[in-house]
Amino acid sequence: MAALSGSSSECCTLKKTLNKLTSKTSASPRARTHSEPLYVISLERYGRDPDFEIRFPDVISMSDSLFDATITDGDCKIRVSLDPAVNRLISRNKLHCGSVIRNVEFSRGEDNDGDGGTYHVCSLEVDRMSGGDAALRALSSVNVRSIPWMGGEPDAGPLRARRSSYLPLWNNQDFYGEMWRDTPPSEPGAEEESGDEIEDTRSTISLAVIRRRFLSGSRRFDGAVCVRILHKSRLMYYGKADQKCECPYKAELLVADGTSSACVVLWNTLCFDWYRILQPGQVLKLSHYRVKESFSSRSGQESEPHIEISLNSRNPTAQISIIPKNQISPDWALPDLPHTFICSRELPSCPHGDICDVIGVVIFIGRSERVRRQDGQRSELEEYRWLQLEDGTSDKPIMIKLFSTSQPEIQSRIYPMSLVVCTRLRVIRSTVDRATMFGYLTNTSLTQVYCTGTGSHPVMPYRGVRPIRQFLQWLKQVDESSMLERAVIGGYFNYPPLPVSLHIFMENRQGEAGLISGGEIKLACERLNYRERRRFAIQCVITAACYHHREDSEQTQYSDLPSAPLSPRVPRQRERIEPQRTSVKRKLFSSTTPRKRLAPPLQPPVIEDDAERDFSLFDGAMEFLVGECDDDSNDDEEDDEDFSTPPTSPMTSRLGLTRAALETLPRVFCYERRHIQAAAVGMQANAFHKLLPQRELQSFSPASCYTGYFTLTMRALSDGVTLDVIFLPTGPGNLHWAPLPLSHDNSWESLLSHGGFSPHAPPPSPADLITTADQLTNQRLLCVLEACALGGDKVEFVLNRAFPLR
């Protein structure tokens, strides 16, 4: 490309355009590029501040986020702020790192010091016709990191708000940026001798004394306190658009000494200095702190008053010291770390709400998704992934819905065949029918994750306890090859199963929104953010069905499915729930495959270079033993895939995908390419060096649990909107999509209401099902759909349940 062929200012699009803004002869406050391509090589997000209306007087935005971008033409690069009007393109992943942009309009902006030294992008057009990999191809021969900065390298902070750090691109729970320390800050005037730390312990006081003094009305606490960290919370970002705090972070530590326990709160910049460093099990010496009533006491969660120790960077400046193990005195009577390990055999008997710890081998990790959480007046997207762990005590895996735990380095490197410890998880029970319940685990605010191969083992507080030793005994006998064959990564996954009864399903909704029309689904999907998942319930009739076999799913063409008219039955009289009569053209239910049965599952393909595989489950498990272990080197290969789809008409009344997307299908785990594979099923990257070619995910074969899927065309009874829906039925012998333990006759009606085939009978072949699909003609159904925005205009609909309406 021309922009990449030389470095002179004559052919540098950015310099030519931005020089117009600084030219004395230019009367326009804005300058625009034209057909020349520019490339987005990084995107960074931060929270807006109270000066938003001053910086953007003409903008009305409900978003609390602002974005900075680094863009290049191949000759130079520049960091710019983006107008809030562009936010929606980013939140739907239409504009992302690696995008090609044209017709970019710039203006001269002010930086945080008001010296007018920054540039602002007022508007742009995303070139989606050039393909998702256009930027990768154009910059393939360029070292993006070595491209010179126009006007010099910019400062590290956000451009258009007084915030001291950037946020992660897709959640608020993780830390992001180089300001988060991984080594303790040196104390002013501290001497090198490690023994000086403990000389002052004679002036320490206990937590019980602090509590007694506080409850008696005293506000002076002159002594230091020595405590052990029992639990550590995830990072909490409390920044709001109307708050001026530059570093709105806090984190909680539950600590104890020999007399009592308390909550310690790190505030603001102390989180930068200490959050990554402090870990459960460490012993701390704290001084220059403030004491107040704990939040649990203030909010009425605790009947007895408890104290909270606040550590701030000023007024007063808190002092924190980590006491080495060899200087911890037995006379302090510090408590041991609490742990409540359970195994998969015990999980079914655990009551709802119990808190526990687990250890196991990962046999499945799902794709990253997000759900919206309402917290008072605040709405926030939280990122999560599904994990399945095996521990040898049951034939059923431990199911974990794992949200962010403010440990991004660890969570990004959880793969199948990893050994994982998860602490402080909550048990969730779900009812399928009157006699069948399913349980899974999910986060609390204190959940921590430890994983082999991530460097987390030196601080692992649970090494050597009895449940872990028992687990290691089982691990010695594991057939690793067999386990590796069952390992699965990515793809659609839903848990726990929904009830098979419409009545129980409606009872369990517990105040959720009721039925929705096709038009309302369309509007709701337009508001979905990238990888946001949401469940809808809608009344429909099925007008067409098609089966796609495993091999057929490998094709990348998304053509329309063949169909032909059926002899319609006499339509039944509409009930009052349908506002108007709708003329529905029936279509032939067709199959794209010969007659084949779904079971048994296909065997997974042989993993390349299997003979050279260099890993052992038990060798990795040695990190969990008592004693010193050498640190594993961290791998640097990371993150995400770029998605791009052709635009659709905003007036379309057809929603969904006519074929399963690449992200929908689970993949065989490939240990040799685990870093690339994890990035391919992860979220969109925010830096150019982390980008993967768009079709990288297709280089990994579908997992053996996947044999094929149905596509169903549905028409909403309310307004005639057409929905293209994927149906992935559960089946006998499928450990990934296991059927409910409930027998049925494998008719279409039973198949849809149970979510799959009966576990006690051979499933009918897809061709047999297609030939009997006329059973669904004129059948009114309440359909439960799982919608997920895959990026751009792609919205995936997966049918979870379809209940017949009598």
N, C-alpha and C positions, 0 to 999 in steps of 0.2 A: 504494500500500500504506500501511497505517496508520503503519508505522514511518518512512515517508518524508514524512509530511504535516506534521510539526512538529518542533520541537527541544526541547520541554520534557521534563523528566525523567519526567513521568507517562507519556509515550508512548515513552520510550527503553528498549527491552528490555534493553540491556546495563547501563544504570545501575540499573534496578529490580532486576535479578538480582544484580549484584555488590555493591550496597548491603546486601544481606542478609548478605554475608560480613563486612562491617565493622560491622554493627549490634550494639550491646551486648546487645540482647535476643535475638539469635539464638544458639542453642546448637549448631547444625549447622555442621560445618566445610566443608560443600559447599552449593552452590545450583545450581538447574537451571532452564533455560528450558523452555518447553513447545512449543506449536505455532507460536510466533512464529519467522519465518525470520531467520537470520543469514547473512551472506555472507562468504566467504573472499576477501580481496582481495590477499593475498600469502602465499607459503610460502617459508621459508628453512631450509636444511639446515646442520648442523654436526656435527663428530665428538664423540662422547661422551668423557668423561674418567674417571679412576679414582674420582671421587666419585659415579659413577652409582648404586651400590648404596645410598649414603646418601640421595641425592635420591629414588630410586625403590625403596624397600626391598621392595615387594610385586610387583615386575615382574621377570619372566625374559625377557630379550630377547637374541637373537643378533645383532641389527643394531648396527653401529658408529655409526649415524646417529641424531641427534635433530632435531626440527623445531620451529621457531617459526612462528606464523601471525599475520597481522593480520586481524581480523574486524570487521565493522560491521553495524549495523542500519539504517544510512542517516542516523542522527542523530549518532552518535559512533563512534569506532573505538578498538581497543585491541590491543596486541600481547601474545600469550599463548604459553606453551609447550604442546606437545601431548604427551600421554602416549605412551610407546613402543608401547602396544597399538594405537595408531592408525597406526603406521608402515606396516603392510601395505596399508592403504587408499591411502596416498600412493604406495607403490612400484608399485602396479598402476594408478595414475592414476584410482582411484575417487573419492578426495578430492583436489581440485586447486584451483588458483586459479580463482575463478568458481563454485565449488560453493555450493549452498544447503544449510545445515545446520540441524537442529532438535534439540530435546531435548538441549541442550548442558549438560553438568555441569561446573561450575567449582569450583576450590578455591583457597585462598590459598597462594601459594608463596613461596619465598625466592629473591632474586636472587643474583648471584655474590658480593655483599658480605654476604649473610646478614641484610639488614635487612627482609625480608618484604615487599618492595615489588612483587612480580609476581603474576600470576594464571596458573593452570594449568588446562588442559582435561583432565578425567579421561576423559570419554566423549562421544560425539556420534553422531548419525544423519545420513547423507547423504541428502538428498531428491533421489532420482533420477527420481521420477515427474513432477517439474515441468519436465523437459527440460534439455538441456545449456546453453541460453541464458537460463535463468531469471534468473540474477544480472545478466547484461547488460541484460535488459529492465527489471528492477526498478530498477537504478541508472543507467538511460540518461539521466535528467535531472539527475544529480548529478555534481559534480566530486569524484571520490573522493579526490583528493589534498588537497582543501580541507576535507574532513570533519574536525572537531576531534577531537583525541586526548582520551580520557577520562583525567583525572589528569595530563595533560601528556605531551609527546613523550618516548618511551622512549629509553634509551641505544642506541647502534648495535650493540653486541655481542650474542652469543648469551646466552640467559636461563638455561640450565640446565647449562652446562659452562664451565670456564675455558679457553675458546678465544678467540683475538683476532679471528677473522674467520669469516664464513660460507663455505660451499663452494657451487659451482654445484649446481643441483638434480639434474642427471643424469650428471655425471662428476666425477672428482677431478683432472683434468688442467688445466682452465682456472682462471684467477683470477676472483674475484667480489667486488664491493664497492668502496667509495670509498677504502679505505685503500691501494689499489695505485696508487702515484704514477706520473704520466706526465711529470714534470719532475724533474731532479736535486735532491736536498735540498741546502740551503746548508750549507757546512762551518762549524763554530764558529770565529769569528775570521777568516774568509776575507775578503780585500780584494776590491774590485771589479775591479781591473786584471787583465785576462785574462793578461797577460804574467807575473804572479807565479807562475803554475802551473808554468812550465818553468825558473824560475831555479834550482831545486834539482836539476836533472837531473845535475849533476856528481857527486852522491852516489848515483846509481843503480848497481845491479849487474845483471848479466845472469842469465838463467835457467840458463845453463850453470854459472855460479859458485854459484848457490843449490843446484843439484843436487849439485855436487861437495862443497860444504860439508856438505850433509845426509848424503850417503853416507859421509863421513868421521867422522860422529858429532856434528857441531856442531849446536846448536839455537838459535844467535843469528844473526838476519838483520836487520841494522840499516839496510840500504839499500833505497830504493824501486826498483821494477822497472817499466819501460815496455814494454808488450806490445800486440799487435794481436789482437782477437777474431777467430778463424777460424770458429768454430761456436758455437751457443747451443743448449742442450738445452731440452726442454719442462720445465715446472714439475713438481716431484715432491713430492707430499703424503705424508708418512710417519707421520701421526698414527695412533695406535692407542688402544684403549680403556684400556689399562693404562699409558699414558704421560701425564705431566703437562705436557709442553711446550705452551705456549699458542699458539705459532706454528710448527707442525711442517712447514716447507717447506725445500726446497733446490733449487738450480739449478746446472748446470755450464756453464762456458765453456771451450772449448778455445782456448788462446792461444799465441802464439809471439813471439819476438823474433829478432834476427839470429843467435842462437847455439843455440837449442833451443826445445822446445815443452813445455807443461804443461797440467794441468787446474786451473782455478780454480773453487772451490765457494762459492757464496753461501749462507749459512745463515740460517734463521729470519727475523727482522724485516728483515734486509738485502734479502730478496726483495721485501718490500713497497716498499722505497725504490728499488730498482735494477732489478728484473727487467724491467719494461716499457721501461726507458730504454736498457739496454745492448743493442746490436745488432751482428751480424757486420760487420766492417770498421772499427769504431771502435778508436781507440788509447787505452789506459788507463794511468794511473800509479797503482800500488798500493803502499801501505805499511801497516805495523802488521798483519802477517799471520802466520799459522802455516804450517809446512811439515811434511808427513808423506808416507809412502809412498802412492802412488796406489792406488785400489781395484783397477784392472786388474792391478797388480803383486801386491797382497795376495791376490787371488783366483786367481793363477796364469795369468791370461789373457795376460800379457806375460812373455817370457823375461828381459828386462832390466828392472831397477828404474827406475820413473819416480816423479816427485814430484807432489804435489797441494798447491796453495796454498789454505788455508782462510781465508775472510773472515767475521768475526763482528761482531756489534754491541757486544760487550764481551769483555774478557779476551783479547786487547786489542781496542780499538775500531778496526776497519779504516777506512782512509781511501782513498777512490776518487775519482779525477778523470778526466774525459774531456778528452783533449788535442785542441784545435781543429786542423783540417787545416793551417792556416797556421803552426802551431807545431811540426809534425812534422819533425824533422831527417832529411835523407837519410843522415846518418852512422849513424843507428840501424839501417839495413839491415833494416827490418821486412819480413817476407814479404808478398807479395800474397795475396789470398783465393784458395783453391783452388776450382776448379769442374770438373765432369765432365759437361757437357751431352751428352745423347744425343737423337736424334730418333726418331720412330715407325718409321722405316725400319730403324734399327739395333737396336731393342729385341729382335726375335726372335733375334738372334745373341748377346745378352748372357747370360752364364751365371748360374745361380741364385746369389743372394747378393751380386751386384755392387751397388755404391753409385753412384748417378747423380743428376743434376739434369735437369729437363725444363721446357720452356716450351710453351704452346699456348693455343688458344682453347677455352673450355669449351662443349661442345655438349650435355652432359648432366650434371646433378647429381641424385643420388637422394635419397630421403627419409632422414632420420636414423634410425639403428638402433643397437642396442647388443649387444655380445657379452661373455660372461663370460671373464675371463682369470684363470688360477691362477698366483699368484706365491708359491711356497713354501707357507706356511700361510695365505696371504691370498687371498681371492677378490674380484675387483673387476670392475665393469662398465665397459667402454670404449665410447665413442660414436664412430661413424664414418659416412661417406657415400661413395658411389661417384661418381667423376668420370670423364668422358671428355673428352680433349683432342685437338684437331686441330692439326697443325703444317705440313701441306702436303707432307710427304715420303712419305706412304703413304696408301692408301685405308682403312687400319685405324687407329682412334683409339688413343691412349695410355690405358690403363685404370689408374685409381688408386683404391685402397681407402684413403681418407684419414681417419685417426683425428685426435683433437684434438691440436693442436700448441701449446697455451697461447697462442693468438692468437684469442680469441673474436670480437673486433671485425672481424677479417679474414675468418675462416671463415664467420661469419653472413652475410656480404655477397658470397659467391661465387655468382654466377648464371651461367646460360648467356649466351654472348657476352662474358664477362669474359676478360681476358688474365691468365693465372696462371703464376707461376714456383713450382715446388716443388723444394726442395733436399734432398740427403741422403736419397733414397728407396732402398729395397732392392728388387731384382728377385726376383720369385717365379715359378718355373716349375711348371707343372702338366701331368700326362700324361693325355691322353684315350684314346689307344691306343698301340700300339708305335711308330707313326710320326708321331703328331700331338701337339704340345705347345702350350699357351697360356701367355702370360706377362702379368703385371701388376706394378704397383709398389705399395709400401706404406711406412708410416712406419719411420724409425729414431727413436731418442731425440733426434737432432739435427735432425730435419726442420723446415724453416721454409717458410712460404707467403707469397708476395707477390702482390697482386692489384690490378688497376686499379680506381679508384673507391673505395678504402678509406683513402687517406691514407698507405699504406705505402711509396709510392715515394720519399720523401726519404731513406730509409735503405736503399733497395734496393742490395745490394752487387754486383749482377751487371749493372748497366746498361752497355751499350756493348760487351760482349764479343762476339766474332765470331759464335757461334751465335745470339745474340739479334738481331744485325744481319741475319743471313741469314733469320731468321724474319720480321723486319719487311719484308724485300724481298718475301717471299711474300705477306705480309698486304696489301701495296699492291694486289695483283691479285685479292683475294678478292671474290667476289660475296656481299655481306653479306645481301641479301634471300634468296638460296638457303640460306645458312647459318642464317639466322633461321627459315626454314621447317622446318629439321630439328632445331631446338633443342627439347630435352625436359627437363622437370623433374619430380621426384618419382616415386612409384609403386614397385611391386615390381621388384627387379633382382637377378639372381644371376650371379656370375662367380667363377672360371672354370667352363666346362662340365664336368660329370661324365663319366666314361668311359661308353662304350656297352656295355661288357662287365662282367657281374657279377663275374667273376673279378678283373679289374683294379680295379674299385671296392672290393672287399673287401681287396685288397692295399694300396691307397692309404689305408685307414682308419688304419693305423699306431697300433694300440692303442686307438682310440676304442671307446666302448661298443658292444656288438653289437646284435642285434635286440631289440626292445622290444615289449611287449604293449599292447593298447589301453588297459587300465587304468593301466599305467605311464605312457603318454603323457598320460592325463588328470591324474594326480598331478603329472607334470613341468610341464604347462601351468599348473596352479594355482600353481606356484612361480615361474613366469616373471614378471619385472618388466616394467614398461611399455617397449615397443619393444625388448624383448630378443628376440633371434633365436636359434633352436636347430634343429639338424638331427636328424631321427629316421629310423630304418630299421625297417620293420614289414612283416610278411607279411599280405596282404589279398586279397580278391576284390572286383571292381567289381560292384556290384549295380544301378547306375543311372547314366545320363549325360544331360547336357543342354547345349545350346549357347546362349550369350547373345550376340547381335549387339551391335555398337557402340552403336546407338541404344537397344537394350534395356537396356544397362548404365547409361544415364543415369537410369533410373528409380530412385527411392529406396525402393520397397517391396521388402521381402525376404520374399516369399511362398514357400511350399513349391513344389517343382517337380512337375508332373504326372507320373504314372507308372501303369503297369498291368501285370498279370501277363504273363510270357512263358512259352512252352512250354519247360520246362527240359529240358536234356540229361540223359542218365543220368549221375549224379555219379560221379566217379572215387573210388577208394578213398583215404581219408585216409592220409597218411604220419605217421610217428611225431612229426614236429615239431608236429603239431596235437594238443593234449592231449585234445580231446573232439570228437565229432561235433556240428556246429552246423546247425540247420535255418535255411536262408537263403531268404527269399522273393525270387524274381527279379522285377525290374521292367523295364518297357518303356523302352528308350533312346529319348528323345524330343528334339525340337528346337523352339525357340521362334522360328525364323526360316525364311523361304523358302530354296530352294536357291540358295546363293551361293558363289562361290569366295573364298578368303582373299586372293589376290594379284591385281593389285598393291595396295599399301597405299592407303588413302584419302588424299586431299589434306587438309592441315590447314586449318581455317577461317581466314578473314581476320582478322588482329589488329586490334582496334578502334583508331581514330585512327592508322592506319599512316602516313597522309600527313604527320602531324605528328611522326613519330618523330624525335627529336633526339639521335642518337648515331652515332658512327663508330668502327669497330674500330681504324682506323689512328690516329685522333686519340687514342684511349685508349692506344694503344701508345707514344705519344711519351714516356710515363712511363719507358719502358725505355731511352731514349737517354741518352747522356752529357750532362751539363749540368744546370743548375738547372731545376726544374719547379715550377709553382705547385701548392699543395696543393689537392686536390679537397675540397669540403665533404662531410662525412659525413652520410648520411641517417639519420634517427632512427626511421623506421618499422621495427618489429621484430615479432616472434617468433610465438608458436605458436598452434595450434588446440586447441580443447577437444573431447574426445570423450565421449560418454555412450551407454550401451546399457541396455536393460531387463535386469533380473536374470534369471538362469536357475537352475533347480533344481539344488542340489548333488548330487542323486542321478541326474542325467541321464547316459545312456550314449551320447549323441550329441554329437560335438565338431565345432567348425569353423563356418564361415559358409556359408549356402546361396547367397549372392550375394557378389560381390567388393565389399569396402568401398571407400569413396571414396579412402582412402589407398593402395589397391592399384594404381589405374590411373595410368599416366604422363600428364602433361598437356602441352598445347601451351604453350610459353613465351611469356609476354606481357611485353614489355619495359617498357611503360608502367606496369604494376602489379607489377613484379618484387619490390618489397619485401613487398607483401601476399602474393604467391604464395610467396615463400621462407618466410614465416612460416606459411603454411597447410600446407606439407609438412614443417615442422620439428617440434621437440619441444614438449610442453606448456609454456606460459609460466608464469613464477612470479610475475608482477606483473599487476595488473588492467588497467593501461593498455596492455598488450601483447596482450590477448585479442582473438581474432577470433570472429565468429559461427560456430557449429558447421558450417554448411553453406557457408562461404565457398569451400572447395575445389571445390564443385560448380559455381561460377561460371566455372571454367576448363575448356575443352573437352578431352577426351582427345586425346592425341597421335596423329599419323597412323600411327605404328608399331603402334598398338593397333587391331585390327579386331574383336575379340571374344574370348571365352574359353569353355572348357568347365567345367562343374561335374560332378564325379564323386562318387558316393556309394560309399563303401568299407566293407567289413565286415572287422574284424580276425579272422584265423583263430584267434588264441589264445583270445579271450574274447568275440567277437561284438560288441565296441564299434563303433558306426557313426561314420565320419568323413566330413564334408563337405569336399571338397578342390577347389581351383581349379587348372585346368591351362591355362597360357598357352603354346601351342606356338610354337616358332620357325618362321620361314618365309622363303622366297626373297624377296629385295628388302627385308627388314626389317633395317635397320642396328642397331636397338636390341636386338632379340632375334634375332640372326643364327643360322642353322642351322649345325650342324657340317659340315665339308667332306667328308661321307661319304654316299654314295648308299645308298638303301634303297627298298623297294617301297611305302612310305606305307600299309602295313597298320597296324592298331591296335597290334599287337605291336611293330613297328618304330618307330612314332610315339612310343610311350611309352618305349622303351629309348633312343631318340636325343633325346628332349626336344622333338621337332618334326618338320617335314616335310623331305623330301629336297631338297637345293639344286639337283638336276639334273632335276627333273620338276615339272610343274604340280601344285600340291597339290589333293587332292580337296575338294569342297565340304563344309561342315559337315553338310548334310543327307545327303550320300552316306556320310559317316562314321557318322552316327547310325544309318542303316539297316543298316550292317554291324557295329554294335557287339555283336551277338550272338556275334561271334568271341571276346569276352571272357568269355562264360558259362563258369563253372567254372574259369576260368584263374587259377591261383594265381600271385601276383606278390610280389616283394620291392619295396616302394615306399619311395622316399627322399622325405621330406616336409620342407619348410622351414616351420617354425612361427614366427610373430611375434605377440607380444601387442600389440594395438593400443590398449589402454586399456579400463578397466572389465572386462567379461567377454568382450570380443571377442578371439578368437584366430584368426588367419588361417593356414590350411594351404594351401600351394602345392605341387603335385606337381612334383618335379624330375626324377625317373626312376622307371620301373616295369620291373623286370627279370623276365621269365617264369621260373618255376621248373619244371624238367622232372622 
